Amino acid sequence: MPSSSSFKSHIRPWLALVLAGVSAFLAMWIVVPAPNRTLLPLAVGAPEIGAWLMVVGMAGLLLSVVDVRRRVLSRVALILSVAAVGLASSPFVRFARVADAAERSMHMALGGDYFSKIPETTRTHFLTAPLSTMTLFRGIPAPSSHVTITRGVKMVRSDSTRDTVQLTMDVYEPAMPGVHPVLVQVYGGAWARGEPADFAEFAQYIAAQGYVVFAIDYRHAPQFVFPAQIDDVRYALRALTANAARWHADMTRLALIGRSSGAHLAMLAAYATDAPPVRGVIDYYGPVDLVEGYRHPPVPDPLKVQAVEEAFLGGTPDAMLDRYRAASPISLVTRKLPPTLLLYGGRDHIVEPRFGELLAGRLQAEGGTVVHVEIPWAEHAFDAVPNGPSGQLARYVTERFLAAVTAN
């Protein structure tokens, strides 16, 4: 019977190799773009779980060092472990520089004293830093303030064809007396899927800071093509304005937020000439120019951008160029528009970061207030892992921007 020590010496290199191999395989997606939709979650999530990958990689490294002179497996494990730790640490090596750039953008756009103008009662709920090591492992703490959540509130309307449209929304109300500023949240999903309950944790987090959050709904492509989606968003804004008292909502302090296709709809609604008074709009990796996005899709293109846009708009830009332009938020930037926060991933292969740069430049040229943050290691939907470095930084900037633009 083999001794315990010989058994351990036999198992240890294999365990080291497994830990090193797993961490290296996952960490490689921090630099390797996903070639298809199936692998896209790996490219999205890998940079955001880098802290865990470093822990696993270090465990593999320590186990491999013991036998590195005697076993080939240990030498392979050592190489893989070093690669995994190096790749996984890259977002954290760059984080301070990116966070400083984000802070400078906030000060340039909102004023050097913007933070002092935010009410103390709101500031007490903020993240204290753009990155917390404990949060990487434990998650973002649940809000201490109570929030009342009402799901499935019906919003029934008739569209231009007199068909009945049944939509719902979720409402998050803070347990604080008084009338509160409003954040309308529009979910993403390539205009074809999603529901108001998406990013419910974020809505609850913001509501705990003293906002009424309305997570609204819209009809989906390809059954319904543009402009059905933006018609639904505009209807929701009108309905909320008419019923603001019911929810103790101050619609004069209104901001919109969206992710991906939801950000696109939020921008269209906020930038329209007949839009209600909007204090600010928050764009998480939203499409900006649908003509350019169609004609020059990302490479690789895991979501098949052209097919997504055709389903949304009902055809190609060659067949319906005017519709593509009307559906492009950048076409509406012809005057000074509400303050805008733009958050894009530098490795986004759905909506490339160049579109954030393009919109920021156009808004600034028209005299608008713009905070533009590009996170170089992040992919599309980076905040799906809210406690990752990208999600923490985005939330840190978002809550400050939102409070600044909705302050009395």
Secondary structure as UniProt FT lines:
FT   HELIX           4..27
FT   HELIX           28..30
FT   TURN            37..39
FT   HELIX           40..45
FT   HELIX           46..49
FT   HELIX           50..66
FT   TURN            67..70
FT   HELIX           72..110
FT   TURN            112..114
FT   HELIX           115..117
FT   HELIX           120..123
FT   TURN            124..125
FT   HELIX           133..138
FT   STRAND          147..158
FT   TURN            160..161
FT   STRAND          164..174
FT   STRAND          180..186
FT   TURN            190..192
FT   TURN            196..199
FT   HELIX           200..207
FT   TURN            208..210
FT   STRAND          212..216
FT   TURN            221..223
FT   TURN            226..227
FT   HELIX           228..242
FT   HELIX           244..247
FT   STRAND          249..259
FT   HELIX           261..271
FT   TURN            273..274
FT   STRAND          280..284
FT   HELIX           290..295
FT   TURN            302..303
FT   HELIX           305..313
FT   TURN            317..319
FT   HELIX           321..326
FT   HELIX           329..332
FT   STRAND          340..345
FT   TURN            346..347
FT   HELIX           354..365
FT   TURN            366..367
FT   STRAND          370..375
FT   TURN            376..377
FT   TURN            380..381
FT   HELIX           382..384
FT   TURN            386..387
FT   HELIX           389..406
//
